[in-house]
Amino acid sequence: MRYNILLIAIGGLLGSVARYLTVVYITKIFPHPFPFGTFAVNIIGCLIIGIVYGLSLRFLWLTPEWRLLLATGFCGGFTTFSAFALENIQLLEQSNYGTFAMYSISSFVLGLAAVFIGLSLTRI
């Protein structure tokens, strides 16, 4: 258990630093009100988690430990949107359409609401 936590922590550290550097770099290239840096991080994170899980299903060399380091750790530190997207794809693949719709819509709506409430609480 401690080893798994260490793997996730190392991956999370690397993912967080990679997120910061990616956002800074992309924002310098595309200075615009649209958050291109965060948008790119979310899309890149989704691509990485898809590749990691796809490879882990095909090849034995991508062990559960590597998956913890790369998917849970790195992608989790890089962006949690990638985990959200993967879970939604898994729900669709399992034909859990109602759960998919409820999870997607409620995550989006409640996530926005929670940010709004959090910001509102700081303004009181």
Contacts in CASP RR format, 6 or more apart in sequence:
PFRMAT RR
TARGET T0000
AUTHOR 0000-0000-0000
METHOD contacts of the structure
MODEL  1
MRYNILLIAIGGLLGSVARYLTVVYITKIFPHPFPFGTFAVNIIGCLIIG
IVYGLSLRFLWLTPEWRLLLATGFCGGFTTFSAFALENIQLLEQSNYGTF
AMYSISSFVLGLAAVFIGLSLTRI
3 65 0 8 1.000
4 65 0 8 1.000
4 68 0 8 1.000
7 65 0 8 1.000
7 68 0 8 1.000
7 69 0 8 1.000
7 73 0 8 1.000
8 68 0 8 1.000
8 69 0 8 1.000
8 72 0 8 1.000
8 73 0 8 1.000
9 73 0 8 1.000
10 69 0 8 1.000
10 73 0 8 1.000
11 69 0 8 1.000
11 70 0 8 1.000
11 73 0 8 1.000
11 74 0 8 1.000
11 77 0 8 1.000
12 73 0 8 1.000
12 74 0 8 1.000
12 76 0 8 1.000
12 77 0 8 1.000
12 78 0 8 1.000
14 74 0 8 1.000
15 73 0 8 1.000
15 74 0 8 1.000
15 75 0 8 1.000
15 76 0 8 1.000
15 77 0 8 1.000
15 78 0 8 1.000
16 77 0 8 1.000
16 78 0 8 1.000
18 74 0 8 1.000
18 78 0 8 1.000
19 41 0 8 1.000
19 77 0 8 1.000
19 78 0 8 1.000
19 79 0 8 1.000
22 37 0 8 1.000
22 40 0 8 1.000
22 41 0 8 1.000
22 44 0 8 1.000
23 37 0 8 1.000
23 38 0 8 1.000
23 40 0 8 1.000
23 41 0 8 1.000
26 36 0 8 1.000
26 37 0 8 1.000
26 40 0 8 1.000
27 36 0 8 1.000
27 37 0 8 1.000
30 36 0 8 1.000
30 37 0 8 1.000
41 78 0 8 1.000
41 79 0 8 1.000
42 79 0 8 1.000
42 81 0 8 1.000
42 82 0 8 1.000
44 78 0 8 1.000
44 79 0 8 1.000
45 75 0 8 1.000
45 78 0 8 1.000
45 79 0 8 1.000
45 81 0 8 1.000
45 82 0 8 1.000
46 79 0 8 1.000
46 81 0 8 1.000
46 82 0 8 1.000
46 85 0 8 1.000
46 86 0 8 1.000
48 70 0 8 1.000
48 74 0 8 1.000
48 75 0 8 1.000
48 78 0 8 1.000
48 82 0 8 1.000
49 71 0 8 1.000
49 75 0 8 1.000
49 82 0 8 1.000
49 83 0 8 1.000
49 85 0 8 1.000
49 86 0 8 1.000
50 82 0 8 1.000
50 86 0 8 1.000
52 62 0 8 1.000
52 66 0 8 1.000
52 67 0 8 1.000
52 70 0 8 1.000
52 71 0 8 1.000
52 75 0 8 1.000
53 67 0 8 1.000
53 71 0 8 1.000
53 86 0 8 1.000
55 62 0 8 1.000
56 62 0 8 1.000
56 64 0 8 1.000
56 66 0 8 1.000
56 67 0 8 1.000
71 82 0 8 1.000
71 83 0 8 1.000
71 86 0 8 1.000
72 83 0 8 1.000
75 82 0 8 1.000
75 83 0 8 1.000
76 82 0 8 1.000
76 83 0 8 1.000
84 107 0 8 1.000
87 103 0 8 1.000
88 100 0 8 1.000
88 103 0 8 1.000
88 104 0 8 1.000
91 97 0 8 1.000
91 99 0 8 1.000
91 100 0 8 1.000
91 103 0 8 1.000
92 100 0 8 1.000
END
